[in-house]
């Protein structure tokens, strides 16, 4: 309805439909989706099979994975959320997995971030943005031996990523055009 100048989205876009409505989609970033750990869990790497074993309840203590003797507290986001969609798409054993009742569903990203930071033994899907903003309370674990660094995302070595888009009217207003130029600049 023209009430906003710029919309941000990370999934669920029908680009053809958006373009028919006189708008354009600009990809602006790739964000690493990560398995976050409470900072008290000293695990550096995890495999796809270990992720699935945690969510299935086959592995319930970090000691089994070389960490502290501490119960694993598995958490997930709703299946309709982009982080969960990315993880289920990229980790085959999670594709059709029905999460057991022991896996706590965190409805909002902020709730996941708070729970990962505050819960001893916590394990859940989040983003590198949350990890970086957690002041050391949440750690990201490498997956398949590949750390979720900006360089690994850029080089497509770390594959759990979600795209971020800006959607604007076409053509954009001068102010929006300047903002898009800024976003794309160094």
N, C-alpha and C positions, 0 to 999 in steps of 0.2 A: 504493500500500500504506500510505499515511499516514506514510511515513518522513521526508518533508520537509514543511515548512509552506508554502513558496513556491517555485515554479519560474519561471524566466525563459525566454522563447522569442522568436524573431524570425521564424520561418517554419515552414511545415509543420504548422500547427495545424488540426485538424478540430474546430471549436468545438462542433458538435452532439454529437460523440462525447465530448468532454470534459465537456459538460453532463450527458450520460447517466450519467457516472461520478461525478456529485455535485460537480463542480468548476465554477468560473467563471473566465472570461478577462477581464483588465483591460488595456486598452491604456494604456501609460504614456508612450510617447515615439515620436517619429519621428526616425530617425538618417539624416543625409545620407550616401549612398554617393557617393564621389568618385573622380576619377582623381588619384592622388597622384603627385607628381614629386619626385625628389631635389632638395634645396634649390639645387643648382647650376644648375638649369634655369630660366631666367627667361622662362617662357611664362605669360601671364595667362589666356588663353582658348583653348578648343579646340572644334571643331565635331564633330558626329556623324561626318561623312565623314572627318575627320582621325583620329578615334579608330579607325575601321575601317581606314584606310590604314596606321596604325601597326601594328595587329594583323596585317594582311595582309602586312606587310613592304614595302609600296609606298613608305612614308616611313621612312627608316632613320637620318636625322640631324636633330637639332633645328634646324639651320640652315635647313632647308626650311620650317620653321614660324616663323621669325623669332627663333629662340633661338641658343644658342652652337653652334659647330662641334664637335659631340659626338654620338657614336653613341647612338641610342635603344635602351634595354634594356627591351623589353616583357615584362611579367609579368601573370599572371592567377591567379585562384583556381579551384579545381575547379568544374565545372559544377553540382555538387550544393550548393554554398555559396550563401547568401542574397545576398551582394554580387554574385556572377556572375548569379544569377537576376534581380536587379533591373536590372542593366545590360543583359542580353540582352532583357529585356522592354521596356525603355524606349528602346533605341537599335536601330531596325529593322534596320540593316545588320549588327548583331551577332547577331541572333536565331538564325540557323542556321549561323553561321560556324564552321568547323572550324579551331581554332587551329593555325597552322603549328608545326613543331618548334622554330623559333627563339624562340617565346614560352615563357618559363619558367613552369611551373605551381608556385605556392607553396601547398603543402597546408594550411598553418595561417596564421591571421591574423597571428600574431606573427612568423612568418617573412617574410610580406609586408612588415610594418612595418619589420623590421630591414633587409631588402634595399632597400627604398625609401630608407631613411636612409643606407645605406652604399655604394650602388652609383651611381657617376657616370652620369648619363643615364637613370636608372631611371624607368619609367612603369608604373603598375599601379592596379588598383581596390582601394580601402580605404574607411575611413570618416573622417568629420570628427573623431571621437574620437581616432583614431590620429594624425591631423595635429596636433591640439591637444596631444597628449601627447608629440610628437616633439621638443620643445624646438627647433623651427625647422629640423630636419633633413629634414622632409617638408613639401611645399607642396601645397595643393589648387588645382587649376586650375578656372576657371569653365567651365561648359559652355553653349554657345549664348548666351554673353554674360551668363549668370546665375550669380552667385557662390553657393556652398553655405552661405549664412549661416543662422543660426537664424530670422531674420525671413523670408527667402525660402522656407525649408522650411515655416514656419507659414502663410505666405500661399499656399502651393502653387505658387509660381513655379519653384522648384527641384524637379524631379520625381523625381530619383533618390533615393528614400528607402526605408527599411525600417522596419517597425513593430516596437516592442518591447512585449512583453506580460508580465504577471505572471499566473500560474495558481495559484489557491488553492482550498481546499475551500469548499463552500457549505453553511451559512454559515461564514465564517472565525472562527477563535478570536479572543478579545478582543485578544490581542497582534498578530495578523496584521491585524485590523481597524484598529488604531491605526497600524500601519505603512502600510497602504493610504491612510489619511487623511493621513499625513505625506507620502507620495509625491505625492498630489494637491494638497497645499497650496502656497502661495506659497514 
